[in-house]
């Protein structure tokens, strides 16, 4: 059941998520409900909580996977892998007081539609990543180090 979920269901829930990322709690919960419903079928134990089932199956919440996908996309933009200029999405912070050299500025936005745009919502998490993680030379190395970093920080 886990293989079926990972190969058939989850790709549908995550398709092009950087473009249409849900931001309303009701939409996030609706998507997560699909995985919540499927996890008891995968392990056959309905007595466990959702987070315990995720640990036992060694998978993460869909929200955490969306965040991971967003950060991988930002990494690709900054490393020039997607042939997208980072200046199209982000404004770099000019001072190097703390953190890493790829810190981005979070602009002030007043419209709700802009508050949930990809380049606005990811800024705090991106700026909080350790510099060693951002010095990776390829995407696979970034993914591996990122997964280790998030697992040690207690993300599900």
N, C-alpha and C positions, 0 to 999 in steps of 0.2 A: 504493500500500500504506500509506503514512503517513497519508493521509486516512482510509482504512478503519480503521486502528488507532485514530486519534484520535476517530473518530465512533462506532465500534461496540465496540471492545474496552476501551479505557481507561475509558469511563464505567461499565462493569460492575465494573472493578477499584476504582474510586474512589467508588462509590455509598455515600452516607451514612457516609463513612469516619470522621467525627468521632465517631460513635456506636460503631462497632465496631473501631476502630483496632487492627491487630495489634501485639503487643509482643514476642512470642517471635521469636527470630532465624529459626527454621525457617519460621514463617508469613510473615515479611517476605521471606525468600529465595524462598519458593514463589510469592508474588505477583510478585516482580521477575523470576522465571524466565520468566513469560509474555512480558514485554517483551524480555528478553534473547533469547528464541527468535524473536521477531518482527522485531527490528531487522536481522538479516542479510538477511531477505527484502525489507526496505524499500530497502536500498541495494545489495544484490547483491554485497557484498564481505565474505566470511567471514573474511578475514585480519586485520581490524581488531579491536581490543579493544572491550569493551562501552562503555567511556567514550569512546573515539574515535568509535564509531558514534553515540552520543548527541550528541556535538558536531557531527558532520556533519549529523545530522537536526535539530539545534537543538531537542532535547527534553531533559527532565530525568528523573532516576530517579523511580520511583513514591514512594519514601520522601521525597524532597525535595518532591514535589507534595503529599503528605499533610501535611508540615510547613507548607507554604505555605497549604493549606486551613485548617489549625488556626489559624494566625496571622490569616488573613482573618476567621475566625469570631470570634476574640477582639476584633479591631478592630471588628467589627459590634456585638458586645456592649457594648463601651465607648462607642461612638458612639450607642447606642440605636436602631440600625437594626432589630434583631430583636425589639424590645420585651421584652428579657430584662434583668432587673436584674443588673448585674455583681456585686453582693454575694451573689447566689445561687451563684456559682462562685468568686469571688476575694475575698481580703482585701487591701485596699490597704496599702502601706507608709506609715507615718505620717511618716517623716523624708524630707526632700528633699536629702540630702547629695550624691548623684550620680545621673546619668542623667536620666530623664524623670519627669513628674508622674503617669504611669500605672503606676508600678512596683507589682508585686503581691508579696505575702508567700507564701513557699513553706512550707506547714504540714508538720509532722513526721507521717509516716504509717508504720504498722508492718505493715499487712496488704498482701500482694502485690497483691491486687485493687485496692487504693486507690493503690498506687504508680504504676499505669499509667493512672489516670484522666486525662481530658482536661485538667482544670484544674491538675493537678499536673505533668504532663510538659511543658507548654508554658511554665512560669514562667521558667526560665532563658533561653530563647531570646527570649521577650517582653521581659524586663527588659534584655536585651542590645541591643535595637533602638535606633537613634539617635532622639533626641527629634524631629528634623525629620520623620522618617518618620511618626510618630504624630500629627503636627499636620495631616495631610491632612484635607480636608473631605468627601471621598466615597470610596467603595470603589474605584472605577476608578483614581483618583489614587494611593491606597494600593498597589494591585496593581502599577502601573507603577513607582513608586518602590521598592517592595519587590523586584521582579524585578531592577531595576538594582543595588540594594544587594547582593542575594545573588550576582548574577553577578560583581560586583567582589570579593566575598569568596571566590570560588573554589568555590562550590557547584555541583554537577552538576545 
